[in-house]
């Protein structure tokens, strides 16, 4: 298992976790290089590693602790310990039987205590493990892309149970039923799939109907969500070498696992960062953000350099400017997060494992810097805005205040995680970060928000449905 500070001697020097399948103890020389960050392609490559996320987040945390941040102060070690105890208590309450699953979209499909995946598996019949894995990946990838914050006024009522769900659980259940209805498939005879043609023809009204959206039941960022799915359809159609001729997300499984891999489970291995890297490389073009490594000044300064080339290989997505972030070449000033892509990676761990593939180096992935994890740290006094007025104004995802808050969240949760393990008497192997988040930090953040503000997050951020 990779440690969060990347000291594993078997890891590539870039800290990405991209060991080849079966490569324990062997470092592939092809991964042991430093990208040429003087060129846009090399800069984009570096900014897509979790090592870059952690290094830059850690530098912003050190700066805040030394009093140099204009936005935040950081609580002392006692505050960190108190937060870890809170997370441990919530973890014990939620999972008293001792087995803590991964933090992933699959938990939301289980809202209300219903194992909805069993319905899909039954309908898939005698399909082999590879076919099932493709269907599972189809479902979860689309569902994750629809998972940005729903807003406080939206809900979804499940017709079969009469249960009413809100926020992430509501989005998860709604997207599950949309998938099961064939909304994302262009083939009526194969409804339980997602394909490029089905997504490219998706309009916001149809998605809104599936999510029960109305004037009285508004969903934040509906148009942005539909646009993101159409962009996904276009990206898959343009890359048949990865997604197949029909453009299915589930073909990511085939791209990472050889034709005989799952048939011989002990030899079928991938790393978490290999999954993330493939997602970032193939889906970079779907993000509506104009952030691209070639759209800034050539010297990496903070001045915008105009419109970039439009090359999808250079699109950065969830990666933002911060004046205090330092890095080589064209990476200077960029703070990457890749939150939705990492959330998707966490959510793909189980489909790969269910198919008999071992996913290694889970802790190469970072904590997810979003409302609940970041809200936990504000509400518990670990991250303290220097001006209370910062909590009452409305921010954009690109604002430096938000960029720094998210970076501090990543770095500080790497410090909270080992403290939680100590309270629960678990090793890193027994309780990887993916399980600390689930146990865990996300639920504790939600509980504090419920207690303090009736569930609302501590910060007000304008959302287009694609970042938060």
C-alpha positions as CSV (number, residue, x, y, z in Angstrom):
1,X,0.0,0.0,0.0
2,X,1.3,3.4,-0.9
3,X,1.7,5.9,1.9
4,X,0.2,9.3,1.4
5,X,3.6,11.0,1.6
6,X,4.9,8.7,-1.2
7,X,7.8,7.0,0.4
8,X,7.2,3.6,-1.1
9,X,10.5,2.5,-2.7
10,X,8.6,0.6,-5.4
11,X,6.8,3.7,-6.6
12,X,7.8,5.6,-9.8
13,X,9.5,8.8,-9.0
14,X,6.5,10.9,-10.1
15,X,4.5,9.3,-7.3
16,X,1.6,8.5,-9.7
17,X,1.3,4.9,-8.6
18,X,1.5,3.7,-12.2
19,X,3.3,0.4,-11.7
20,X,2.6,-2.0,-14.5
21,X,0.3,-5.0,-13.8
22,X,2.2,-7.5,-11.7
23,X,5.0,-5.0,-11.2
24,X,5.4,-5.1,-7.4
25,X,9.0,-4.4,-6.6
26,X,9.8,-3.6,-10.3
27,X,9.7,-0.1,-11.6
28,X,9.0,0.3,-15.3
29,X,11.7,2.6,-16.7
30,X,9.1,4.1,-19.0
31,X,7.4,5.6,-15.9
32,X,10.6,6.8,-14.3
33,X,11.0,10.1,-16.1
34,X,10.2,13.8,-15.4
35,X,7.9,15.3,-18.1
36,X,9.3,18.2,-20.0
37,X,7.2,21.0,-18.5
38,X,8.5,23.6,-20.8
39,X,6.1,22.1,-23.3
40,X,2.3,22.1,-22.8
41,X,2.0,18.3,-23.2
42,X,4.6,17.6,-20.6
43,X,3.1,20.2,-18.2
44,X,-0.4,18.7,-18.6
45,X,1.1,15.3,-17.9
46,X,2.6,16.4,-14.6
47,X,-0.5,18.2,-13.5
48,X,-2.5,15.0,-14.0
49,X,-0.5,13.2,-11.2
50,X,-1.7,12.9,-7.7
51,X,1.9,13.5,-6.6
52,X,1.6,17.1,-8.1
53,X,-1.7,17.5,-6.2
54,X,-0.1,16.5,-2.9
55,X,3.1,18.4,-3.3
56,X,1.4,21.7,-4.1
57,X,-1.3,21.2,-1.5
58,X,1.3,20.5,1.1
59,X,3.2,23.7,0.1
60,X,0.1,25.8,0.5
61,X,-0.5,24.2,3.9
62,X,3.0,25.0,5.1
63,X,2.6,28.6,3.9
64,X,-0.7,28.9,5.8
65,X,0.8,27.5,8.9
66,X,3.6,30.1,8.8
67,X,1.0,32.9,8.6
68,X,1.7,33.8,4.9
69,X,-1.8,33.0,3.6
70,X,-4.1,36.0,3.1
71,X,-7.1,33.8,3.4
72,X,-6.7,31.2,6.2
73,X,-5.2,30.3,9.6
74,X,-4.7,26.6,10.5
75,X,-5.8,25.1,13.8
76,X,-3.3,23.5,16.2
77,X,-2.6,19.8,16.7
78,X,-5.2,19.5,19.4
79,X,-7.8,20.6,16.9
80,X,-6.6,18.0,14.4
81,X,-6.8,15.3,17.1
82,X,-10.3,16.4,18.1
83,X,-11.4,16.2,14.4
84,X,-9.9,12.8,14.1
85,X,-11.8,11.6,17.1
86,X,-15.0,13.0,15.7
87,X,-14.4,11.2,12.4
88,X,-13.6,8.0,14.3
89,X,-16.9,8.3,16.3
90,X,-18.9,8.8,13.2
91,X,-17.2,5.8,11.6
92,X,-18.1,3.5,14.6
93,X,-21.7,4.7,14.4
94,X,-22.0,4.0,10.7
95,X,-20.1,0.8,10.5
96,X,-20.3,-1.0,13.9
97,X,-19.8,-4.4,12.3
98,X,-16.1,-3.5,11.5
99,X,-16.1,-3.7,7.8
100,X,-15.8,-0.3,6.2
101,X,-16.4,-0.1,2.4
102,X,-14.7,2.2,0.0
103,X,-16.0,5.8,-0.4
104,X,-17.7,5.5,-3.7
105,X,-20.9,6.1,-5.7
106,X,-22.0,2.5,-4.9
107,X,-22.9,3.6,-1.4
108,X,-25.5,6.0,-2.8
109,X,-27.0,3.3,-4.9
110,X,-27.7,1.6,-1.6
111,X,-29.7,4.6,-0.1
112,X,-32.5,3.5,2.1
113,X,-30.8,0.2,2.7
114,X,-31.8,-1.2,-0.7
115,X,-29.2,-3.2,-2.7
116,X,-30.2,-1.8,-6.1
117,X,-27.2,-3.3,-7.9
118,X,-28.7,-6.8,-7.3
119,X,-31.6,-5.8,-9.6
120,X,-29.1,-4.9,-12.4
121,X,-27.1,-8.1,-11.8
122,X,-30.3,-10.2,-12.0
123,X,-31.2,-8.6,-15.3
124,X,-27.7,-9.2,-16.7
125,X,-28.4,-12.9,-16.3
126,X,-25.6,-15.3,-17.1
127,X,-23.3,-12.6,-18.4
128,X,-19.6,-13.2,-17.9
129,X,-17.5,-11.1,-15.5
130,X,-16.2,-8.8,-18.3
131,X,-19.7,-8.0,-19.5
132,X,-20.9,-7.3,-16.0
133,X,-17.9,-5.1,-15.4
134,X,-18.7,-3.1,-18.5
135,X,-22.3,-2.6,-17.4
136,X,-21.2,-1.6,-13.8
137,X,-18.7,0.9,-15.2
138,X,-21.3,2.3,-17.7
139,X,-23.7,3.0,-14.8
140,X,-21.2,4.4,-12.3
141,X,-19.3,6.7,-14.7
142,X,-22.5,8.5,-15.9
143,X,-23.8,8.6,-12.3
144,X,-20.6,10.2,-11.0
145,X,-20.6,12.8,-13.7
146,X,-24.1,13.7,-12.6
147,X,-23.0,14.0,-8.9
148,X,-22.2,17.6,-8.5
149,X,-24.1,19.3,-5.7
150,X,-27.9,19.2,-6.2
151,X,-28.7,22.3,-4.2
152,X,-31.0,22.4,-1.1
153,X,-34.4,22.5,-2.9
154,X,-34.2,19.3,-5.1
155,X,-35.4,15.8,-4.2
156,X,-36.2,12.6,-5.9
157,X,-39.1,10.3,-5.0
158,X,-38.5,6.6,-5.9
159,X,-41.7,5.2,-7.3
160,X,-41.1,1.6,-6.3
161,X,-40.5,2.4,-2.6
162,X,-42.1,5.8,-2.1
163,X,-38.9,6.9,-0.5
164,X,-37.8,10.5,-0.9
165,X,-34.0,11.2,-1.4
166,X,-32.1,14.4,-1.6
167,X,-28.6,15.6,-2.4
168,X,-26.0,12.9,-3.3
169,X,-28.3,9.9,-2.5
170,X,-31.1,11.4,-4.5
171,X,-28.8,12.0,-7.5
172,X,-27.4,8.4,-7.2
173,X,-30.9,6.8,-7.0
174,X,-32.2,9.0,-9.8
175,X,-29.3,8.3,-12.1
176,X,-29.6,4.5,-11.3
177,X,-33.3,4.5,-12.5
178,X,-32.4,6.7,-15.5
179,X,-29.8,4.1,-16.5
180,X,-32.2,1.2,-15.9
181,X,-34.8,2.9,-18.1
182,X,-32.4,3.0,-21.0
183,X,-32.1,6.8,-21.0
184,X,-28.3,6.6,-21.9
185,X,-28.5,3.8,-24.4
186,X,-29.2,4.3,-28.1
187,X,-30.2,0.6,-28.5
188,X,-33.7,-0.2,-27.2
189,X,-32.8,-3.9,-27.1
190,X,-29.9,-3.2,-24.8
191,X,-31.2,-0.7,-22.3
192,X,-28.6,-1.5,-19.5
193,X,-25.7,0.2,-21.1
194,X,-24.4,3.7,-21.9
195,X,-23.1,4.5,-25.4
196,X,-21.9,7.5,-27.3
197,X,-25.0,7.9,-29.5
198,X,-27.3,7.7,-26.5
199,X,-25.4,10.5,-24.7
200,X,-24.9,12.7,-27.7
201,X,-28.7,12.9,-28.2
202,X,-29.4,13.7,-24.6
203,X,-31.2,17.0,-24.0
204,X,-31.6,18.7,-20.7
205,X,-35.4,18.3,-20.7
206,X,-35.2,14.5,-20.9
207,X,-32.6,14.4,-18.2
208,X,-34.8,16.8,-16.1
209,X,-37.8,14.6,-16.6
210,X,-35.8,11.6,-15.4
211,X,-34.7,13.6,-12.3
212,X,-38.2,14.9,-11.6
213,X,-37.1,18.5,-12.1
214,X,-39.7,21.2,-12.1
215,X,-40.1,24.8,-11.1
216,X,-41.0,23.5,-7.6
217,X,-38.2,21.0,-7.6
218,X,-35.2,22.7,-9.1
219,X,-31.9,21.0,-9.7
220,X,-28.7,23.1,-9.7
221,X,-26.8,23.0,-12.9
222,X,-29.2,20.8,-14.9
223,X,-28.0,22.2,-18.3
224,X,-24.4,21.8,-17.3
225,X,-24.9,18.2,-16.4
226,X,-26.6,17.4,-19.7
227,X,-23.8,19.2,-21.5
228,X,-21.2,17.2,-19.7
229,X,-22.9,13.9,-20.7
230,X,-23.1,15.0,-24.3
231,X,-19.4,15.9,-24.2
232,X,-18.7,12.5,-22.8
233,X,-20.6,11.0,-25.8
234,X,-18.6,13.0,-28.2
235,X,-15.3,12.1,-26.5
236,X,-16.0,8.4,-26.6
237,X,-17.1,8.5,-30.3
238,X,-13.8,10.2,-31.1
239,X,-11.7,7.5,-29.3
240,X,-12.8,4.1,-30.5
241,X,-9.4,2.7,-29.6
242,X,-10.4,3.0,-26.0
243,X,-14.2,3.0,-25.9
244,X,-14.9,0.7,-28.8
245,X,-16.9,1.4,-32.0
246,X,-20.1,1.9,-30.0
247,X,-18.4,4.3,-27.5
248,X,-19.1,2.7,-24.1
249,X,-17.5,3.8,-20.8
250,X,-17.3,0.1,-19.8
251,X,-14.6,-0.4,-22.5
252,X,-12.2,1.3,-20.0
253,X,-12.1,-2.1,-18.4
254,X,-10.8,-3.7,-21.6
255,X,-8.3,-0.9,-22.1
256,X,-6.7,-1.7,-18.7
257,X,-7.2,-5.4,-18.3
258,X,-5.7,-7.7,-21.0
259,X,-8.0,-10.3,-22.7
260,X,-6.9,-13.0,-20.3
261,X,-6.5,-11.0,-17.2
262,X,-9.8,-11.5,-15.3
263,X,-9.8,-15.2,-16.3
264,X,-6.7,-15.6,-14.1
265,X,-7.5,-13.4,-11.1
266,X,-4.2,-13.5,-9.2
267,X,-2.3,-12.2,-12.2
268,X,-4.8,-9.4,-13.1
269,X,-3.6,-6.3,-11.4
270,X,-3.9,-2.6,-12.0
271,X,-3.1,0.4,-9.8
272,X,-5.6,3.1,-8.8
273,X,-3.5,5.7,-10.5
274,X,-3.5,3.8,-13.8
275,X,-7.3,4.0,-13.7
276,X,-7.2,7.7,-12.9
277,X,-4.6,8.4,-15.6
278,X,-6.7,6.7,-18.3
279,X,-9.7,8.8,-17.2
280,X,-7.8,12.0,-17.3
281,X,-6.2,11.3,-20.6
282,X,-9.3,10.2,-22.4
283,X,-11.9,12.4,-20.8
284,X,-10.0,15.7,-20.5
285,X,-12.0,17.2,-23.4
286,X,-15.4,16.8,-21.7
287,X,-14.8,19.5,-19.0
288,X,-16.4,22.8,-19.8
289,X,-13.7,24.8,-17.9
290,X,-11.5,26.7,-20.3
291,X,-8.5,25.8,-18.1
292,X,-5.7,24.6,-20.4
293,X,-2.0,24.6,-19.9
294,X,-1.4,26.5,-23.1
295,X,-3.9,29.3,-22.3
296,X,-1.6,31.1,-20.0
297,X,1.6,33.2,-20.5
298,X,4.5,31.2,-21.8
299,X,6.6,31.9,-18.7
300,X,3.9,30.4,-16.5
301,X,3.0,33.8,-15.0
302,X,-0.4,34.6,-13.6
303,X,-1.3,36.7,-16.5
304,X,-3.7,35.0,-18.9
305,X,-2.1,34.5,-22.3
306,X,-5.3,34.4,-24.3
307,X,-7.2,31.5,-25.8
308,X,-5.4,28.2,-26.0
309,X,-5.1,25.9,-28.9
310,X,-8.2,23.9,-28.1
311,X,-6.2,20.7,-28.1
312,X,-8.1,18.3,-25.8
313,X,-4.8,16.8,-24.7
314,X,-3.9,20.0,-23.0
315,X,-7.3,20.6,-21.2
316,X,-6.8,20.6,-17.4
317,X,-10.3,20.4,-16.1
318,X,-10.4,20.7,-12.3
319,X,-7.1,22.6,-12.1
320,X,-7.0,26.2,-11.1
321,X,-4.7,29.2,-10.8
322,X,-3.2,30.2,-7.4
323,X,-0.6,33.0,-7.1
324,X,1.5,31.2,-4.5
325,X,1.8,27.8,-6.1
326,X,5.2,27.1,-7.5
327,X,6.2,24.4,-10.1
328,X,8.4,23.8,-13.0
329,X,7.9,25.4,-16.4
330,X,4.3,25.8,-17.6
331,X,3.0,24.1,-14.4
332,X,3.8,27.2,-12.4
333,X,0.8,28.7,-10.7
334,X,-1.5,25.7,-11.3
335,X,-3.2,23.8,-8.4
336,X,-4.7,20.5,-9.7
337,X,-7.5,18.6,-7.9
338,X,-9.3,16.4,-10.4
339,X,-12.1,15.8,-7.9
340,X,-14.7,14.2,-10.1
341,X,-12.2,12.1,-11.9
342,X,-10.8,10.8,-8.5
343,X,-14.4,10.3,-7.2
344,X,-14.9,8.2,-10.4
345,X,-11.7,6.3,-9.8
346,X,-12.8,5.5,-6.2
347,X,-16.1,4.4,-7.7
348,X,-14.4,2.1,-10.2
349,X,-12.5,0.1,-7.6
350,X,-15.4,-2.2,-6.9
351,X,-16.3,-3.0,-10.5
352,X,-12.7,-4.0,-11.2
353,X,-12.5,-6.1,-8.0
354,X,-15.9,-7.7,-8.6
355,X,-14.5,-8.9,-11.9
356,X,-11.5,-10.5,-10.2
357,X,-9.0,-7.7,-10.8
358,X,-6.7,-6.6,-7.9
359,X,-6.4,-2.8,-7.6
360,X,-3.3,-1.8,-5.8
361,X,-1.8,1.4,-4.3
362,X,-5.2,2.9,-3.4
363,X,-3.6,5.7,-1.3
364,X,-2.0,7.2,-4.4
365,X,-5.4,8.8,-4.7
366,X,-6.1,11.9,-2.6
367,X,-8.9,13.0,-0.4
368,X,-11.8,14.7,-2.4
369,X,-11.8,18.4,-1.9
370,X,-15.5,19.2,-1.9
371,X,-18.3,20.6,0.4
372,X,-18.4,17.8,3.0
373,X,-14.7,17.0,3.5
374,X,-13.7,20.7,3.2
375,X,-16.7,21.7,5.3
376,X,-15.7,19.3,8.1
377,X,-12.3,21.1,8.4
378,X,-13.9,24.6,8.5
379,X,-16.7,23.6,10.9
380,X,-14.2,21.8,13.3
381,X,-11.8,24.8,13.4
382,X,-9.0,23.1,11.5
383,X,-9.2,25.6,8.6
384,X,-10.1,29.1,9.9
385,X,-11.0,31.9,7.4
386,X,-9.1,35.1,8.5
387,X,-12.2,37.2,7.9
388,X,-15.6,35.8,9.0
389,X,-17.2,37.8,6.1
390,X,-15.5,35.2,3.7
391,X,-18.2,32.7,4.9
392,X,-21.1,34.9,3.8
393,X,-20.0,36.0,0.3
394,X,-20.6,34.0,-2.9
395,X,-17.5,32.5,-4.5
396,X,-16.6,30.9,-7.9
397,X,-14.6,27.7,-8.2
398,X,-11.8,29.7,-9.8
399,X,-11.4,32.2,-6.9
400,X,-8.1,31.9,-5.1
401,X,-9.9,31.6,-1.7
402,X,-11.7,28.4,-2.9
403,X,-8.7,27.0,-4.6
404,X,-6.7,27.4,-1.4
405,X,-9.5,25.9,0.8
406,X,-9.6,22.9,-1.5
407,X,-5.8,22.5,-1.4
408,X,-5.7,22.7,2.4
409,X,-8.4,20.1,2.5
410,X,-6.3,17.6,0.5
411,X,-3.2,18.2,2.6
412,X,-5.0,18.2,6.0
413,X,-7.0,15.1,5.4
414,X,-3.7,13.3,4.7
415,X,-2.8,14.3,8.3
416,X,-6.3,13.4,9.7
417,X,-6.3,9.9,8.2
418,X,-3.4,8.4,10.3
419,X,-4.9,10.0,13.4
420,X,-8.3,8.3,12.7
421,X,-6.5,5.0,12.2
422,X,-4.8,5.4,15.6
423,X,-8.1,6.0,17.4
424,X,-9.7,3.0,15.6
425,X,-6.5,0.9,16.0
426,X,-6.3,0.1,12.3
427,X,-3.3,-0.1,10.0
428,X,-3.1,1.7,6.7
429,X,-3.6,-1.6,4.9
430,X,-6.8,-2.2,6.9
431,X,-8.1,1.3,6.6
432,X,-6.9,3.0,3.4
433,X,-7.8,6.6,2.7
434,X,-10.8,5.4,0.6
435,X,-12.3,3.9,3.7
436,X,-11.4,6.8,6.0
437,X,-13.4,9.1,3.6
438,X,-16.3,6.7,3.7
439,X,-16.3,6.0,7.4
440,X,-15.6,8.9,7.9
441,X,-14.8,12.4,6.9
442,X,-17.5,12.9,4.4
443,X,-20.3,11.8,6.8
444,X,-18.8,13.8,9.7
445,X,-18.8,16.9,7.4
446,X,-22.4,16.3,6.5
447,X,-23.4,15.8,10.2
448,X,-21.7,19.0,11.3
449,X,-23.4,20.9,8.5
450,X,-26.8,19.5,9.5
451,X,-26.2,20.5,13.1
452,X,-25.0,24.0,12.3
453,X,-26.9,25.1,9.1
454,X,-29.6,22.5,8.4
455,X,-27.3,20.7,6.0
456,X,-26.0,23.7,4.0
457,X,-22.2,23.8,3.5
458,X,-20.2,26.6,5.2
459,X,-19.2,28.3,2.0
460,X,-21.3,29.6,-0.9
461,X,-20.0,28.6,-4.3
462,X,-21.6,29.2,-7.7
463,X,-22.0,25.8,-9.3
464,X,-22.5,24.8,-12.9
465,X,-23.0,21.2,-12.0
466,X,-19.6,20.1,-13.1
467,X,-17.1,20.8,-10.3
468,X,-19.0,20.7,-7.0
